[in-house]
C-alpha cells in the first residue's frame, strides 16, 4: 500500500496551452502509474502514460489529442494521476 506521500503531481506547463503541454510528477518509489485526461463531463479522452515507472521525476508530453489521435476541442480538461492507492487531479485549459 502506498503512503500519503507516494507521489507529487505538478500543474501542467504551459497552461493554458494550444498544441501540447507537459505534465510532471515525482514518485517516491517505483509504482504502477496511470495518467488519464478527462473532459469536463468526466469522460476519458486520453491516457498519455501508463505502466510501471521507477522512483524519481517524470515528464509526460500530451499533444492535446484523444486516444484515436484526434485533436480535442478548446475547453477545460482534468488530468488524474493514479499510483498505488493514491490519485490526484488537476485542471488544464486548451485554447485552439
Secondary structure, DSSP 4 states (H G I P E B T S, - for coil): ---TTSEEEPPPBSSSBSS-EEEEEEESS-EEEEEEEE-TTS-EEEEEEEEEE-SEEEEEEE-SB-TTSPBPPSEEEEEEEEETTEEEEEEEEE--
